[in-house]
Amino acid sequence: MIIDEPHELSHFLAGKSEHTLALFDHFINEFQKIGPVTVHPAKTMIGLANSHKRVVYITQLGKNFIHVVFPFKERFEDNLCFQKIAQVPGDVQCNHHFRMLHQDDVNDEVRKFMKLAYES
């Protein structure tokens, strides 16, 4: 895993519970199985990018969860993993919101969307 601005990432991870850090590491490791990703911390979120674009955004590191947004150009309504799907106003982009509470929340369905995000 390549980390762009590692000191910024440490700022995001500071003070987080062991459980949340384990979820974060697990999610990154699962993405690495699909293909190489670079971690891009920004002011309000952490982006994961393939070689040409950011593919998902970790928008929240809570006490016992991580919240991830998958931006797609279409809605994928038929799923059990996204808690909300919201279209970006004035754009075709639809943000699919996934909340990870346990490592096994990254199941086959989530991996399918991870791969779709990585390859699109």
N, CA, C and O atoms as a GROMACS GRO file, in nm:
protein
  480
    1MET      N    1   0.085  -0.118   0.000
    1MET     CA    2   0.000   0.000   0.000
    1MET      C    3   0.089   0.124   0.000
    1MET      O    4   0.186   0.132   0.076
    2ILE      N    5   0.056   0.218  -0.085
    2ILE     CA    6   0.127   0.345  -0.091
    2ILE      C    7   0.040   0.448  -0.020
    2ILE      O    8  -0.081   0.453  -0.040
    3ILE      N    9   0.103   0.529   0.063
    3ILE     CA   10   0.030   0.633   0.136
    3ILE      C   11   0.083   0.768   0.091
    3ILE      O   12   0.201   0.799   0.109
    4ASP      N   13  -0.004   0.848   0.032
    4ASP     CA   14   0.026   0.985  -0.005
    4ASP      C   15   0.006   1.070   0.121
    4ASP      O   16  -0.103   1.071   0.178
    5GLU      N   17   0.108   1.141   0.163
    5GLU     CA   18   0.100   1.224   0.285
    5GLU      C   19   0.078   1.141   0.411
    5GLU      O   20  -0.026   1.154   0.476
    6PRO      N   21   0.174   1.055   0.448
    6PRO     CA   22   0.155   0.967   0.566
    6PRO      C   23   0.128   1.043   0.696
    6PRO      O   24   0.056   0.993   0.783
    7HIS      N   25   0.185   1.163   0.712
    7HIS     CA   26   0.159   1.239   0.835
    7HIS      C   27   0.013   1.282   0.844
    7HIS      O   28  -0.043   1.290   0.953
    8GLU      N   29  -0.050   1.309   0.728
    8GLU     CA   30  -0.192   1.342   0.729
    8GLU      C   31  -0.277   1.221   0.768
    8GLU      O   32  -0.377   1.235   0.838
    9LEU      N   33  -0.238   1.102   0.722
    9LEU     CA   34  -0.311   0.981   0.757
    9LEU      C   35  -0.302   0.957   0.908
    9LEU      O   36  -0.401   0.921   0.970
   10SER      N   37  -0.185   0.977   0.965
   10SER     CA   38  -0.171   0.956   1.109
   10SER      C   39  -0.262   1.052   1.187
   10SER      O   40  -0.309   1.018   1.296
   11HIS      N   41  -0.286   1.170   1.132
   11HIS     CA   42  -0.379   1.265   1.194
   11HIS      C   43  -0.520   1.207   1.198
   11HIS      O   44  -0.589   1.218   1.300
   12PHE      N   45  -0.565   1.144   1.088
   12PHE     CA   46  -0.697   1.082   1.083
   12PHE      C   47  -0.709   0.967   1.182
   12PHE      O   48  -0.814   0.948   1.244
   13LEU      N   49  -0.602   0.889   1.195
   13LEU     CA   50  -0.608   0.767   1.275
   13LEU      C   51  -0.582   0.789   1.424
   13LEU      O   52  -0.609   0.701   1.505
   14ALA      N   53  -0.529   0.905   1.459
   14ALA     CA   54  -0.495   0.933   1.599
   14ALA      C   55  -0.618   0.924   1.688
   14ALA      O   56  -0.723   0.981   1.657
   15GLY      N   57  -0.604   0.853   1.798
   15GLY     CA   58  -0.710   0.844   1.897
   15GLY      C   59  -0.823   0.749   1.861
   15GLY      O   60  -0.921   0.740   1.936
   16LYS      N   61  -0.814   0.679   1.750
   16LYS     CA   62  -0.921   0.586   1.711
   16LYS      C   63  -0.905   0.455   1.788
   16LYS      O   64  -0.795   0.418   1.828
   17SER      N   65  -1.015   0.386   1.808
   17SER     CA   66  -1.013   0.261   1.883
   17SER      C   67  -0.938   0.153   1.804
   17SER      O   68  -0.925   0.162   1.682
   18GLU      N   69  -0.891   0.053   1.875
   18GLU     CA   70  -0.824  -0.060   1.809
   18GLU      C   71  -0.919  -0.126   1.710
   18GLU      O   72  -0.877  -0.168   1.602
   19HIS      N   73  -1.046  -0.134   1.746
   19HIS     CA   74  -1.146  -0.196   1.659
   19HIS      C   75  -1.157  -0.119   1.527
   19HIS      O   76  -1.156  -0.178   1.419
   20THR      N   77  -1.168   0.014   1.536
   20THR     CA   78  -1.179   0.097   1.416
   20THR      C   79  -1.053   0.086   1.330
   20THR      O   80  -1.062   0.077   1.208
   21LEU      N   81  -0.937   0.088   1.393
   21LEU     CA   82  -0.812   0.075   1.318
   21LEU      C   83  -0.803  -0.061   1.249
   21LEU      O   84  -0.753  -0.071   1.137
   22ALA      N   85  -0.852  -0.166   1.315
   22ALA     CA   86  -0.852  -0.299   1.254
   22ALA      C   87  -0.947  -0.303   1.134
   22ALA      O   88  -0.916  -0.364   1.032
   23LEU      N   89  -1.064  -0.237   1.145
   23LEU     CA   90  -1.156  -0.229   1.032
   23LEU      C   91  -1.093  -0.156   0.915
   23LEU      O   92  -1.102  -0.200   0.800
   24PHE      N   93  -1.028  -0.044   0.943
   24PHE     CA   94  -0.961   0.035   0.840
   24PHE      C   95  -0.856  -0.050   0.769
   24PHE      O   96  -0.852  -0.055   0.646
   25ASP      N   97  -0.770  -0.115   0.846
   25ASP     CA   98  -0.664  -0.200   0.788
   25ASP      C   99  -0.724  -0.313   0.705
   25ASP      O  100  -0.676  -0.344   0.596
   26HIS      N  101  -0.829  -0.375   0.757
   26HIS     CA  102  -0.893  -0.486   0.685
   26HIS      C  103  -0.952  -0.439   0.552
   26HIS      O  104  -0.936  -0.506   0.450
   27PHE      N  105  -1.018  -0.325   0.553
   27PHE     CA  106  -1.078  -0.272   0.431
   27PHE      C  107  -0.969  -0.243   0.326
   27PHE      O  108  -0.985  -0.278   0.209
   28ILE      N  109  -0.861  -0.181   0.368
   28ILE     CA  110  -0.750  -0.152   0.276
   28ILE      C  111  -0.692  -0.283   0.223
   28ILE      O  112  -0.667  -0.296   0.103
   29ASN      N  113  -0.670  -0.380   0.311
   29ASN     CA  114  -0.614  -0.509   0.269
   29ASN      C  115  -0.704  -0.580   0.170
   29ASN      O  116  -0.655  -0.642   0.075
   30GLU      N  117  -0.835  -0.573   0.190
   30GLU     CA  118  -0.928  -0.635   0.096
   30GLU      C  119  -0.921  -0.566  -0.040
   30GLU      O  120  -0.930  -0.632  -0.143
   31PHE      N  121  -0.905  -0.434  -0.040
   31PHE     CA  122  -0.891  -0.363  -0.167
   31PHE      C  123  -0.761  -0.403  -0.236
   31PHE      O  124  -0.758  -0.416  -0.359
   32GLN      N  125  -0.656  -0.421  -0.160
   32GLN     CA  126  -0.526  -0.460  -0.216
   32GLN      C  127  -0.535  -0.594  -0.288
   32GLN      O  128  -0.456  -0.620  -0.380
   33LYS      N  129  -0.628  -0.680  -0.249
   33LYS     CA  130  -0.646  -0.808  -0.316
   33LYS      C  131  -0.704  -0.789  -0.457
   33LYS      O  132  -0.685  -0.874  -0.544
   34ILE      N  133  -0.775  -0.678  -0.478
   34ILE     CA  134  -0.832  -0.648  -0.609
   34ILE      C  135  -0.725  -0.587  -0.699
   34ILE      O  136  -0.714  -0.619  -0.817
   35GLY      N  137  -0.646  -0.498  -0.640
   35GLY     CA  138  -0.539  -0.432  -0.714
   35GLY      C  139  -0.471  -0.330  -0.624
   35GLY      O  140  -0.521  -0.300  -0.516
   36PRO      N  141  -0.358  -0.278  -0.668
   36PRO     CA  142  -0.285  -0.182  -0.585
   36PRO      C  143  -0.365  -0.052  -0.565
   36PRO      O  144  -0.423   0.001  -0.660
   37VAL      N  145  -0.367  -0.004  -0.443
   37VAL     CA  146  -0.434   0.123  -0.413
   37VAL      C  147  -0.337   0.216  -0.340
   37VAL      O  148  -0.248   0.173  -0.267
   38THR      N  149  -0.360   0.343  -0.363
   38THR     CA  150  -0.287   0.447  -0.291
   38THR      C  151  -0.386   0.514  -0.196
   38THR      O  152  -0.500   0.542  -0.234
   39VAL      N  153  -0.342   0.538  -0.074
   39VAL     CA  154  -0.425   0.604   0.027
   39VAL      C  155  -0.397   0.754   0.020
   39VAL      O  156  -0.282   0.797   0.035
   40HIS      N  157  -0.501   0.833  -0.003
   40HIS     CA  158  -0.489   0.978  -0.017
   40HIS      C  159  -0.570   1.049   0.092
   40HIS      O  160  -0.688   1.074   0.073
   41PRO      N  161  -0.508   1.083   0.204
   41PRO     CA  162  -0.581   1.160   0.306
   41PRO      C  163  -0.604   1.303   0.257
   41PRO      O  164  -0.514   1.365   0.199
   42ALA      N  165  -0.722   1.354   0.280
   42ALA     CA  166  -0.756   1.492   0.248
   42ALA      C  167  -0.805   1.559   0.376
   42ALA      O  168  -0.791   1.502   0.484
   43LYS      N  169  -0.860   1.678   0.366
   43LYS     CA  170  -0.904   1.749   0.486
   43LYS      C  171  -1.013   1.676   0.561
   43LYS      O  172  -1.010   1.669   0.684
   44THR      N  173  -1.112   1.622   0.488
   44THR     CA  174  -1.230   1.566   0.555
   44THR      C  175  -1.251   1.418   0.530
   44THR      O  176  -1.344   1.360   0.586
   45MET      N  177  -1.167   1.355   0.447
   45MET     CA  178  -1.187   1.214   0.416
   45MET      C  179  -1.057   1.152   0.368
   45MET      O  180  -0.958   1.221   0.345
   46ILE      N  181  -1.060   1.019   0.351
   46ILE     CA  182  -0.945   0.946   0.300
   46ILE      C  183  -0.990   0.879   0.170
   46ILE      O  184  -1.083   0.799   0.170
   47GLY      N  185  -0.923   0.913   0.062
   47GLY     CA  186  -0.954   0.852  -0.066
   47GLY      C  187  -0.864   0.731  -0.091
   47GLY      O  188  -0.748   0.730  -0.050
   48LEU      N  189  -0.918   0.631  -0.158
   48LEU     CA  190  -0.839   0.518  -0.207
   48LEU      C  191  -0.840   0.527  -0.358
   48LEU      O  192  -0.947   0.539  -0.419
   49ALA      N  193  -0.722   0.521  -0.420
   49ALA     CA  194  -0.712   0.539  -0.564
   49ALA      C  195  -0.642   0.422  -0.630
   49ALA      O  196  -0.550   0.362  -0.574
   50ASN      N  197  -0.687   0.392  -0.752
   50ASN     CA  198  -0.611   0.300  -0.836
   50ASN      C  199  -0.509   0.386  -0.911
   50ASN      O  200  -0.480   0.497  -0.867
   51SER      N  201  -0.455   0.339  -1.021
   51SER     CA  202  -0.349   0.414  -1.089
   51SER      C  203  -0.397   0.542  -1.158
   51SER      O  204  -0.315   0.626  -1.195
   52HIS      N  205  -0.529   0.558  -1.176
   52HIS     CA  206  -0.574   0.677  -1.248
   52HIS      C  207  -0.685   0.759  -1.182
   52HIS      O  208  -0.716   0.867  -1.231
   53LYS      N  209  -0.745   0.710  -1.073
   53LYS     CA  210  -0.847   0.793  -1.006
   53LYS      C  211  -0.880   0.738  -0.868
   53LYS      O  212  -0.850   0.623  -0.835
   54ARG      N  213  -0.943   0.823  -0.788
   54ARG     CA  214  -0.992   0.778  -0.658
   54ARG      C  215  -1.118   0.695  -0.681
   54ARG      O  216  -1.206   0.734  -0.757
   55VAL      N  217  -1.124   0.581  -0.613
   55VAL     CA  218  -1.234   0.487  -0.639
   55VAL      C  219  -1.334   0.479  -0.526
   55VAL      O  220  -1.451   0.450  -0.550
   56VAL      N  221  -1.291   0.504  -0.402
   56VAL     CA  222  -1.382   0.512  -0.287
   56VAL      C  223  -1.328   0.615  -0.189
   56VAL      O  224  -1.212   0.656  -0.195
   57TYR      N  225  -1.416   0.657  -0.099
   57TYR     CA  226  -1.380   0.756   0.001
   57TYR      C  227  -1.422   0.707   0.139
   57TYR      O  228  -1.538   0.670   0.160
   58ILE      N  229  -1.329   0.706   0.231
   58ILE     CA  230  -1.361   0.676   0.371
   58ILE      C  231  -1.391   0.810   0.435
   58ILE      O  232  -1.302   0.893   0.454
   59THR      N  233  -1.517   0.830   0.468
   59THR     CA  234  -1.561   0.962   0.513
   59THR      C  235  -1.570   0.974   0.665
   59THR      O  236  -1.577   1.085   0.718
   60GLN      N  237  -1.570   0.860   0.733
   60GLN     CA  238  -1.581   0.867   0.879
   60GLN      C  239  -1.515   0.746   0.942
   60GLN      O  240  -1.532   0.632   0.898
   61LEU      N  241  -1.438   0.772   1.046
   61LEU     CA  242  -1.380   0.668   1.130
   61LEU      C  243  -1.441   0.687   1.268
   61LEU      O  244  -1.396   0.770   1.347
   62GLY      N  245  -1.545   0.609   1.298
   62GLY     CA  246  -1.617   0.624   1.424
   62GLY      C  247  -1.555   0.541   1.534
   62GLY      O  248  -1.447   0.485   1.519
   63LYS      N  249  -1.626   0.534   1.646
   63LYS     CA  250  -1.580   0.455   1.761
   63LYS      C  251  -1.566   0.307   1.727
   63LYS      O  252  -1.471   0.240   1.769
   64ASN      N  253  -1.663   0.257   1.650
   64ASN     CA  254  -1.665   0.113   1.622
   64ASN      C  255  -1.702   0.083   1.477
   64ASN      O  256  -1.754  -0.024   1.447
   65PHE      N  257  -1.676   0.178   1.386
   65PHE     CA  258  -1.712   0.158   1.245
   65PHE      C  259  -1.625   0.246   1.156
   65PHE      O  260  -1.558   0.338   1.202
   66ILE      N  261  -1.629   0.214   1.027
   66ILE     CA  262  -1.581   0.307   0.925
   66ILE      C  263  -1.695   0.325   0.825
   66ILE      O  264  -1.772   0.233   0.800
   67HIS      N  265  -1.704   0.444   0.769
   67HIS     CA  266  -1.808   0.475   0.672
   67HIS      C  267  -1.740   0.502   0.538
   67HIS      O  268  -1.649   0.584   0.530
   68VAL      N  269  -1.784   0.431   0.435
   68VAL     CA  270  -1.720   0.438   0.304
   68VAL      C  271  -1.824   0.478   0.199
   68VAL      O  272  -1.936   0.428   0.200
   69VAL      N  273  -1.784   0.568   0.109
   69VAL     CA  274  -1.871   0.609  -0.002
   69VAL      C  275  -1.812   0.557  -0.132
   69VAL      O  276  -1.695   0.580  -0.164
   70PHE      N  277  -1.896   0.486  -0.206
   70PHE     CA  278  -1.862   0.434  -0.339
   70PHE      C  279  -1.931   0.525  -0.442
   70PHE      O  280  -2.054   0.524  -0.450
   71PRO      N  281  -1.857   0.602  -0.520
   71PRO     CA  282  -1.921   0.685  -0.623
   71PRO      C  283  -1.936   0.607  -0.754
   71PRO      O  284  -1.838   0.565  -0.814
   72PHE      N  285  -2.058   0.589  -0.797
   72PHE     CA  286  -2.086   0.521  -0.924
   72PHE      C  287  -2.166   0.614  -1.014
   72PHE      O  288  -2.226   0.711  -0.966
   73LYS      N  289  -2.167   0.587  -1.142
   73LYS     CA  290  -2.242   0.667  -1.238
   73LYS      C  291  -2.386   0.616  -1.255
   73LYS      O  292  -2.463   0.671  -1.333
   74GLU      N  293  -2.421   0.513  -1.182
   74GLU     CA  294  -2.558   0.461  -1.183
   74GLU      C  295  -2.594   0.412  -1.044
   74GLU      O  296  -2.506   0.388  -0.961
   75ARG      N  297  -2.722   0.396  -1.021
   75ARG     CA  298  -2.772   0.347  -0.892
   75ARG      C  299  -2.774   0.195  -0.893
   75ARG      O  300  -2.819   0.133  -0.990
   76PHE      N  301  -2.727   0.135  -0.786
   76PHE     CA  302  -2.735  -0.010  -0.768
   76PHE      C  303  -2.828  -0.036  -0.650
   76PHE      O  304  -2.784  -0.055  -0.536
   77GLU      N  305  -2.957  -0.036  -0.679
   77GLU     CA  306  -3.060  -0.047  -0.576
   77GLU      C  307  -3.070  -0.188  -0.518
   77GLU      O  308  -3.102  -0.204  -0.400
   78ASP      N  309  -3.044  -0.289  -0.599
   78ASP     CA  310  -3.063  -0.427  -0.558
   78ASP      C  311  -2.938  -0.478  -0.484
   78ASP      O  312  -2.854  -0.546  -0.543
   79ASN      N  313  -2.929  -0.444  -0.356
   79ASN     CA  314  -2.814  -0.484  -0.275
   79ASN      C  315  -2.855  -0.488  -0.128
   79ASN      O  316  -2.959  -0.434  -0.090
   80LEU      N  317  -2.772  -0.551  -0.048
   80LEU     CA  318  -2.795  -0.555   0.097
   80LEU      C  319  -2.688  -0.478   0.173
   80LEU      O  320  -2.693  -0.470   0.296
   81CYS      N  321  -2.590  -0.421   0.102
   81CYS     CA  322  -2.476  -0.363   0.172
   81CYS      C  323  -2.480  -0.212   0.188
   81CYS      O  324  -2.419  -0.158   0.280
   82PHE      N  325  -2.551  -0.141   0.099
   82PHE     CA  326  -2.551   0.005   0.108
   82PHE      C  327  -2.669   0.053   0.190
   82PHE      O  328  -2.783   0.011   0.168
   83GLN      N  329  -2.642   0.140   0.284
   83GLN     CA  330  -2.748   0.192   0.370
   83GLN      C  331  -2.818   0.311   0.308
   83GLN      O  332  -2.930   0.346   0.347
   84LYS      N  333  -2.753   0.375   0.210
   84LYS     CA  334  -2.812   0.491   0.145
   84LYS      C  335  -2.749   0.507   0.008
   84LYS      O  336  -2.631   0.478  -0.010
   85ILE      N  337  -2.828   0.552  -0.088
   85ILE     CA  338  -2.778   0.587  -0.221
   85ILE      C  339  -2.829   0.728  -0.249
   85ILE      O  340  -2.950   0.752  -0.246
   86ALA      N  341  -2.737   0.820  -0.277
   86ALA     CA  342  -2.776   0.959  -0.299
   86ALA      C  343  -2.710   1.012  -0.425
   86ALA      O  344  -2.589   1.001  -0.443
   87GLN      N  345  -2.792   1.070  -0.512
   87GLN     CA  346  -2.738   1.130  -0.634
   87GLN      C  347  -2.680   1.267  -0.602
   87GLN      O  348  -2.740   1.345  -0.528
   88VAL      N  349  -2.562   1.295  -0.659
   88VAL     CA  350  -2.500   1.426  -0.643
   88VAL      C  351  -2.580   1.525  -0.727
   88VAL      O  352  -2.598   1.502  -0.847
   89PRO      N  353  -2.630   1.635  -0.667
   89PRO     CA  354  -2.712   1.732  -0.742
   89PRO      C  355  -2.638   1.783  -0.866
   89PRO      O  356  -2.522   1.822  -0.860
   90GLY      N  357  -2.708   1.781  -0.978
   90GLY     CA  358  -2.653   1.831  -1.103
   90GLY      C  359  -2.551   1.740  -1.169
   90GLY      O  360  -2.482   1.782  -1.262
   91ASP      N  361  -2.541   1.616  -1.122
   91ASP     CA  362  -2.442   1.522  -1.175
   91ASP      C  363  -2.506   1.384  -1.189
   91ASP      O  364  -2.610   1.356  -1.130
   92VAL      N  365  -2.442   1.299  -1.269
   92VAL     CA  366  -2.491   1.161  -1.280
   92VAL      C  367  -2.438   1.074  -1.166
   92VAL      O  368  -2.485   0.962  -1.147
   93GLN      N  369  -2.342   1.124  -1.092
   93GLN     CA  370  -2.279   1.044  -0.985
   93GLN      C  371  -2.378   1.013  -0.874
   93GLN      O  372  -2.449   1.101  -0.824
   94CYS      N  373  -2.381   0.884  -0.835
   94CYS     CA  374  -2.463   0.837  -0.724
   94CYS      C  375  -2.370   0.781  -0.617
   94CYS      O  376  -2.297   0.685  -0.641
   95ASN      N  377  -2.374   0.840  -0.500
   95ASN     CA  378  -2.290   0.795  -0.390
   95ASN      C  379  -2.361   0.685  -0.313
   95ASN      O  380  -2.472   0.703  -0.264
   96HIS      N  381  -2.295   0.572  -0.303
   96HIS     CA  382  -2.347   0.454  -0.233
   96HIS      C  383  -2.274   0.446  -0.098
   96HIS      O  384  -2.152   0.434  -0.095
   97HIS      N  385  -2.348   0.453   0.010
   97HIS     CA  386  -2.292   0.460   0.145
   97HIS      C  387  -2.290   0.322   0.211
   97HIS      O  388  -2.392   0.254   0.221
   98PHE      N  389  -2.171   0.284   0.256
   98PHE     CA  390  -2.148   0.155   0.321
   98PHE      C  391  -2.089   0.178   0.459
   98PHE      O  392  -1.987   0.247   0.472
   99ARG      N  393  -2.150   0.122   0.561
   99ARG     CA  394  -2.098   0.132   0.698
   99ARG      C  395  -2.047  -0.005   0.739
   99ARG      O  396  -2.122  -0.103   0.739
  100MET      N  397  -1.920  -0.011   0.774
  100MET     CA  398  -1.853  -0.136   0.814
  100MET      C  399  -1.839  -0.138   0.965
  100MET      O  400  -1.768  -0.056   1.024
  101LEU      N  401  -1.906  -0.234   1.027
  101LEU     CA  402  -1.901  -0.249   1.173
  101LEU      C  403  -1.813  -0.367   1.216
  101LEU      O  404  -1.757  -0.368   1.326
  102HIS      N  405  -1.802  -0.465   1.127
  102HIS     CA  406  -1.724  -0.587   1.156
  102HIS      C  407  -1.643  -0.623   1.031
  102HIS      O  408  -1.682  -0.589   0.919
  103GLN      N  409  -1.534  -0.692   1.050
  103GLN     CA  410  -1.451  -0.729   0.936
  103GLN      C  411  -1.529  -0.814   0.836
  103GLN      O  412  -1.509  -0.803   0.715
  104ASP      N  413  -1.617  -0.899   0.886
  104ASP     CA  414  -1.691  -0.985   0.793
  104ASP      C  415  -1.803  -0.911   0.720
  104ASP      O  416  -1.874  -0.971   0.639
  105ASP      N  417  -1.820  -0.780   0.746
  105ASP     CA  418  -1.911  -0.700   0.664
  105ASP      C  419  -1.859  -0.688   0.521
  105ASP      O  420  -1.936  -0.665   0.428
  106VAL      N  421  -1.728  -0.703   0.503
  106VAL     CA  422  -1.672  -0.707   0.367
  106VAL      C  423  -1.692  -0.849   0.317
  106VAL      O  424  -1.603  -0.934   0.327
  107ASN      N  425  -1.811  -0.873   0.262
  107ASN     CA  426  -1.849  -1.005   0.214
  107ASN      C  427  -1.839  -1.007   0.061
  107ASN      O  428  -1.787  -0.914   0.000
  108ASP      N  429  -1.888  -1.113   0.000
  108ASP     CA  430  -1.880  -1.126  -0.146
  108ASP      C  431  -1.952  -1.013  -0.218
  108ASP      O  432  -1.904  -0.964  -0.321
  109GLU      N  433  -2.066  -0.970  -0.166
  109GLU     CA  434  -2.140  -0.861  -0.230
  109GLU      C  435  -2.057  -0.732  -0.227
  109GLU      O  436  -2.046  -0.663  -0.328
  110VAL      N  437  -2.000  -0.700  -0.112
  110VAL     CA  438  -1.920  -0.578  -0.100
  110VAL      C  439  -1.796  -0.588  -0.189
  110VAL      O  440  -1.758  -0.491  -0.255
  111ARG      N  441  -1.732  -0.705  -0.191
  111ARG     CA  442  -1.615  -0.723  -0.278
  111ARG      C  443  -1.650  -0.701  -0.424
  111ARG      O  444  -1.570  -0.648  -0.500
  112LYS      N  445  -1.771  -0.742  -0.464
  112LYS     CA  446  -1.816  -0.720  -0.602
  112LYS      C  447  -1.819  -0.571  -0.633
  112LYS      O  448  -1.775  -0.528  -0.739
  113PHE      N  449  -1.872  -0.491  -0.540
  113PHE     CA  450  -1.879  -0.346  -0.562
  113PHE      C  451  -1.741  -0.282  -0.550
  113PHE      O  452  -1.712  -0.184  -0.619
  114MET      N  453  -1.655  -0.336  -0.464
  114MET     CA  454  -1.518  -0.286  -0.456
  114MET      C  455  -1.448  -0.305  -0.590
  114MET      O  456  -1.380  -0.214  -0.639
  115LYS      N  457  -1.465  -0.423  -0.649
  115LYS     CA  458  -1.403  -0.453  -0.778
  115LYS      C  459  -1.462  -0.363  -0.888
  115LYS      O  460  -1.389  -0.312  -0.973
  116LEU      N  461  -1.593  -0.344  -0.885
  116LEU     CA  462  -1.658  -0.257  -0.984
  116LEU      C  463  -1.605  -0.114  -0.972
  116LEU      O  464  -1.576  -0.050  -1.074
  117ALA      N  465  -1.592  -0.064  -0.850
  117ALA     CA  466  -1.540   0.071  -0.830
  117ALA      C  467  -1.394   0.080  -0.878
  117ALA      O  468  -1.355   0.179  -0.941
  118TYR      N  469  -1.316  -0.021  -0.849
  118TYR     CA  470  -1.175  -0.022  -0.887
  118TYR      C  471  -1.158  -0.022  -1.039
  118TYR      O  472  -1.070   0.045  -1.092
  119GLU      N  473  -1.243  -0.098  -1.108
  119GLU     CA  474  -1.227  -0.117  -1.251
  119GLU      C  475  -1.300  -0.014  -1.337
  119GLU      O  476  -1.274  -0.003  -1.456
  120SER      N  477  -1.392   0.063  -1.277
  120SER     CA  478  -1.469   0.158  -1.360
  120SER      C  479  -1.399   0.291  -1.373
  120SER      O  480  -1.450   0.382  -1.439
   0.00000   0.00000   0.00000
